[in-house]
Amino acid sequence: MNPNRPQKPTGHGSGFHPRGYRWAIYELSISYLWVIYRVATCQMPCQFPCFQAPQVLFVAMFTGIVEELGTVIDSRPVTTEWGAGVRLRIAASTVLEGSGLGASIAVNGCCLTLVDQGTDANSSWWDTDVSQETLDRTTVGAMNVGDRVNLERPMALGDRLGGHMVLGHVDGVGEVVSPAPDLVVRVPQTMMRYLVEKGSVTVDGISLTAFDITDDTFRVAVIPHTAQVTTLGFRPSGSKVNLEMDVLAKHIERLVEPYKK
């Protein structure tokens, strides 16, 4: 050991302990593999919004690859024994294939539950009930009749993960600073720590790659295809968008917390 070379402190009060940090990453890897094994072998029940599979309930998981653009055709306030909220009716077709009562569908990145569906002279549609909590914390509360929305069904076991792991649990609302194709989004400060250069981020349910990260913004190069098949093609500056950060980054933060000195 070179006595003249500064040594990284490892005692109490010195930040992360190197071995503790590595052990936390190891724990995360083992835990993640265990979850995948239990889901794949139908051993993991869940009480979150989910979809029905034979003899087991799974957490709804999306990939951030939008399947179709739907249209809000009705929005009306409702009051139930669980409180006040809004019932949305959305015209769609692709996402209704294989979807039944209780199915999860991501609407602009927000996981919502199908509570009714049908057809009329013009199109097929589905209804979802939105709680006040969701209205307050996402852009769903600002949706109006005629708005186009990004729609995606949960992925099925064995499907390709075309984007990245998306839960449909919105972390916060961002603002479009510059529209596509050179998209710039302003992010709440509390969420910036989950962004890394060339890392994944979900904007209105779309899996995107962030770069040029500043103190409160990130940039995305939106290709023409994405602009054509999602709402990013007509989101002007000032638009509000739902943001979901990488769930693995949030789990790592949680796991290393006990190792901070």
C-alpha positions in Angstrom: 0.0 0.0 0.0 1.3 3.4 -0.9 1.5 5.5 2.3 1.3 8.7 0.3 -1.9 7.7 -1.5 -5.1 9.0 0.2 -7.1 6.1 1.6 -10.9 6.0 1.4 -12.3 6.1 4.9 -14.5 3.1 5.9 -15.4 3.8 9.5 -18.6 5.2 11.0 -19.7 8.5 9.6 -17.7 8.1 6.4 -20.6 7.4 3.9 -21.1 4.0 2.3 -19.1 1.0 3.5 -17.7 -0.6 0.2 -18.5 -4.1 1.3 -21.9 -3.1 2.5 -22.7 -1.5 -0.8 -21.7 -4.6 -2.8 -23.7 -6.8 -0.4 -26.8 -4.6 -1.0 -26.4 -5.0 -4.7 -26.0 -8.8 -4.2 -29.2 -8.9 -2.1 -31.1 -7.0 -4.8 -30.0 -9.4 -7.5 -31.0 -12.5 -5.5 -34.3 -10.9 -4.5 -35.1 -10.0 -8.1 -34.3 -13.5 -9.4 -36.4 -15.0 -6.6 -39.4 -12.8 -7.6 -39.0 -13.9 -11.3 -38.9 -17.5 -10.2 -42.0 -17.3 -8.1 -44.0 -15.5 -10.8 -42.8 -18.0 -13.4 -43.8 -20.9 -11.2 -47.2 -19.4 -10.2 -46.3 -19.0 -6.5 -46.8 -15.3 -6.1 -50.2 -13.9 -5.2 -50.7 -10.1 -5.1 -53.3 -7.6 -3.8 -52.4 -4.8 -6.1 -54.3 -4.0 -9.4 -53.8 -7.2 -11.3 -55.0 -9.6 -13.9 -56.4 -13.1 -13.5 -54.3 -16.1 -14.5 -55.1 -19.7 -13.8 -55.2 -20.1 -9.9 -53.0 -17.1 -9.3 -53.0 -13.3 -9.3 -50.0 -11.5 -10.7 -49.0 -7.8 -10.4 -49.8 -6.1 -13.7 -46.5 -5.2 -15.4 -46.1 -3.3 -18.6 -43.2 -2.6 -21.0 -43.8 1.0 -22.1 -44.6 -0.1 -25.7 -47.9 1.6 -26.6 -50.3 -0.7 -28.4 -52.8 1.9 -29.6 -54.1 5.4 -29.2 -57.5 5.5 -27.5 -60.0 8.4 -27.2 -61.8 9.6 -24.1 -65.5 9.6 -25.1 -67.1 10.2 -21.7 -66.0 11.5 -18.2 -68.4 11.7 -15.3 -68.1 12.1 -11.5 -69.2 9.0 -9.5 -69.6 8.4 -5.8 -69.3 5.0 -4.3 -69.0 3.6 -0.8 -65.2 4.0 -1.3 -65.4 7.7 -2.0 -65.7 10.1 -4.9 -64.0 9.7 -8.2 -64.5 9.8 -11.9 -65.6 7.1 -14.4 -63.9 7.4 -17.8 -65.1 5.7 -21.0 -62.4 5.2 -23.5 -62.8 4.1 -27.1 -60.3 1.3 -28.0 -60.0 -2.0 -29.9 -56.6 -3.6 -29.6 -56.3 -3.5 -25.9 -59.8 -5.1 -25.4 -58.7 -8.3 -27.2 -58.3 -10.8 -24.4 -59.3 -8.3 -21.7 -62.2 -8.9 -19.4 -63.8 -7.5 -16.3 -61.0 -6.6 -13.8 -58.2 -6.5 -16.4 -55.5 -3.9 -16.0 -54.8 -1.4 -18.8 -52.3 1.4 -18.7 -53.7 4.8 -19.7 -50.9 7.3 -20.3 -48.8 5.2 -18.0 -51.4 4.9 -15.2 -52.6 1.4 -14.4 -56.4 1.4 -14.4 -58.9 -1.4 -14.1 -61.5 -2.3 -16.7 -65.0 -2.3 -14.9 -67.2 -2.4 -18.0 -67.0 -2.7 -21.8 -69.2 -2.8 -24.8 -69.7 -1.6 -28.4 -71.8 1.0 -30.1 -72.4 2.1 -33.6 -69.1 3.7 -33.9 -66.6 1.7 -31.9 -65.8 -0.6 -28.9 -65.2 1.0 -25.5 -64.3 0.3 -21.9 -65.0 2.0 -18.6 -62.7 2.5 -15.7 -63.2 4.1 -12.2 -60.5 6.6 -11.2 -60.1 7.4 -7.5 -59.5 10.9 -6.1 -55.9 9.8 -5.2 -55.1 9.0 -8.8 -56.8 12.2 -10.0 -54.7 14.2 -7.7 -51.3 12.6 -8.4 -51.5 12.0 -12.2 -52.7 13.8 -15.4 -55.8 11.7 -15.5 -57.7 14.3 -13.6 -57.1 16.8 -16.4 -58.4 14.5 -19.2 -61.3 15.8 -21.3 -63.7 14.2 -23.7 -61.9 13.9 -27.1 -58.4 13.6 -25.6 -56.2 10.9 -27.2 -54.5 8.5 -24.7 -51.7 5.9 -24.9 -53.0 2.4 -24.1 -51.1 -0.8 -23.2 -52.2 -4.2 -21.8 -50.0 -6.0 -19.2 -47.3 -8.2 -20.6 -47.8 -11.9 -20.5 -45.2 -14.4 -19.3 -42.9 -15.4 -22.2 -43.4 -12.1 -24.1 -40.4 -10.1 -25.2 -39.7 -7.1 -22.9 -39.6 -4.6 -25.7 -39.1 -1.5 -23.5 -38.3 -1.9 -19.8 -40.2 -2.9 -16.6 -43.1 -0.5 -16.0 -45.6 -1.0 -13.2 -48.1 1.7 -14.1 -47.6 3.4 -10.8 -47.0 7.1 -11.6 -44.3 8.7 -9.5 -45.1 12.3 -10.4 -46.1 14.8 -13.1 -43.5 16.5 -15.4 -43.8 19.3 -17.9 -42.8 19.3 -21.6 -40.2 22.1 -22.0 -39.5 21.3 -25.7 -41.8 19.1 -27.8 -40.8 16.1 -30.0 -38.7 15.2 -31.8 -36.2 16.9 -29.5 -38.2 16.3 -26.4 -37.2 18.0 -23.1 -39.1 17.2 -19.9 -38.9 19.1 -16.6 -38.9 16.7 -13.6 -39.7 17.3 -9.9 -36.5 17.6 -8.0 -37.3 14.7 -5.7 -37.3 12.3 -8.7 -34.1 13.5 -10.5 -31.9 11.1 -8.5 -33.4 8.1 -10.3 -32.3 9.3 -13.7 -29.0 8.3 -15.2 -27.5 9.0 -18.6 -28.9 6.6 -21.2 -31.2 5.1 -18.6 -34.9 4.3 -18.9 -37.8 6.5 -18.0 -41.5 6.3 -18.7 -43.3 9.4 -20.1 -47.1 9.0 -20.4 -46.6 5.2 -20.5 -43.9 5.3 -23.2 -40.5 3.7 -22.5 -37.8 6.2 -23.4 -34.1 6.7 -23.1 -33.0 9.8 -21.2 -29.8 11.7 -21.9 -28.4 15.3 -21.5 -29.6 15.2 -17.9 -29.5 18.6 -16.0 -30.5 19.6 -12.5 -34.2 19.4 -13.4 -34.6 18.2 -17.0 -33.8 15.4 -19.3 -33.8 15.0 -23.1 -35.2 12.3 -25.4 -34.7 11.9 -29.1 -38.2 10.9 -30.3 -38.1 8.9 -33.6 -40.9 9.5 -36.2 -42.6 6.2 -35.5 -43.0 6.9 -31.8 -44.3 10.4 -32.6 -46.9 8.9 -35.0 -48.2 6.1 -32.7 -48.2 7.9 -29.3 -49.3 11.2 -27.9 -45.8 12.6 -28.0 -46.5 13.6 -31.6 -48.9 16.3 -30.5 -47.7 17.3 -27.0 -46.8 21.0 -27.1 -44.6 22.9 -24.7 -46.3 23.3 -21.3 -48.1 20.0 -21.5 -48.2 17.9 -18.3 -47.0 14.3 -18.6 -47.1 11.3 -16.2 -43.6 10.1 -15.1 -42.6 6.7 -13.8 -39.0 6.2 -12.8 -37.0 3.0 -13.1 -38.3 0.6 -10.4 -34.9 -1.0 -10.1 -33.3 2.3 -9.2 -35.9 2.8 -6.5 -35.3 -0.7 -5.1 -31.6 -0.2 -5.0 -32.0 3.1 -3.1 -34.2 1.3 -0.6 -31.8 -1.6 -0.2 -28.7 0.5 0.4 -30.4 2.7 2.9 -29.4 0.6 5.9 -25.8 0.7 4.8 -25.5 4.4 4.9 -23.3 5.6 7.9 
